[in-house]
């Protein structure tokens, strides 16, 4: 029986697909930045299609709350305009907190173990390819 080259001993590794949804095209730059920060801050494939409406609303409301806060900074504290903006900002902040809770955006939700580390649940591409991984029998002799 002829020898098999090491490449014939390679087992394909199944890596689950990573889903990081792109922001909607109609988003403003501020909404897009919040979207990117939210998606990149969570584990791979954290957001599914069913959670995207909540994420869209979260980004829109958070961007609006930021805009109102920036507008209120330039006004005197006791002015009627400042009080109205503060009340609107408070309502928006409540909605942002509610949506963040529903989307489980808290840092504690992003941990995959109790010790607080982020661990992959799928095999690394270089694990289990050839031999037992100790390097002794990974390559056949050329002679």
Secondary structure, DSSP 8 states (H G I E B T S, - for coil): -----GGGG---------------TT--HHHHHHHHHHHHTS-TT---GGGHHHHHHHHHHHHHHHHHHHHHHTS-TTSHHHHHHHHHHHHHHHHHHHHHHHHT-SGGGG-SSTTS----SS--TTTTSSTTSSSSSSS----
